[in-house]
Amino acid sequence: MSAVSPEYERWANRIMGWVRRRGIKVWGLQGRNVRPDLDIALTVVSTIYALPGALAALEAGARGRS
């Protein structure tokens, strides 16, 4: 991110921190963090956080795949 600009890196880190504080971890590379009831399969990320509305949609059957 810093290759884009220092301001972009600060902004992206601030946004990611906001999502981590308000979201719920629903998928991660560590087995204990995987939610088998959700349709998520991404190979390019290590962790997925869902905000409350997105988590409700995933739990209702929405796809979370790329």
C-alpha positions in Angstrom: 0.0 0.0 0.0 2.8 2.4 0.7 3.9 2.0 -3.0 0.8 3.9 -3.9 1.4 6.7 -1.3 1.9 7.1 2.4 -1.6 8.8 2.7 -3.2 5.8 1.0 -1.5 3.4 3.4 -2.7 5.4 6.4 -6.2 5.5 5.0 -6.4 1.8 4.2 -5.0 0.8 7.6 -7.6 3.1 9.3 -10.4 1.5 7.3 -9.2 -2.0 8.0 -9.0 -1.2 11.7 -12.6 0.2 11.7 -13.9 -3.0 10.0 -12.0 -5.3 12.5 -13.5 -3.4 15.5 -17.1 -3.4 14.1 -17.1 -6.7 12.2 -17.2 -10.3 13.1 -14.4 -12.7 11.9 -16.2 -15.3 9.8 -13.4 -16.9 7.9 -9.7 -17.4 8.4 -6.8 -19.7 7.4 -6.7 -21.0 11.0 -9.1 -23.9 11.2 -10.8 -22.6 14.4 -11.9 -19.5 12.5 -13.6 -21.2 9.6 -17.4 -21.1 9.5 -18.4 -24.2 7.4 -22.0 -22.9 7.3 -21.0 -20.0 5.1 -20.3 -20.2 1.4 -16.8 -18.5 1.4 -13.8 -19.7 -0.5 -11.1 -17.2 -1.4 -7.5 -18.1 -2.1 -6.0 -14.6 -2.0 -7.0 -13.4 1.5 -6.2 -14.7 4.9 -9.2 -13.4 7.0 -12.7 -12.2 6.3 -14.7 -9.9 8.6 -18.4 -9.3 8.0 -20.3 -6.3 9.2 -23.6 -7.2 10.9 -25.7 -6.8 7.8 -23.4 -8.8 5.6 -23.2 -11.6 8.2 -27.0 -11.8 8.3 -27.0 -12.0 4.5 -24.4 -14.8 4.5 -26.3 -16.7 7.2 -29.4 -16.4 5.0 -27.6 -18.1 2.1 -26.0 -15.3 0.2 -22.8 -16.3 -1.7 -19.5 -15.1 -0.4 -17.3 -16.3 -3.2 -15.3 -14.6 -5.8 
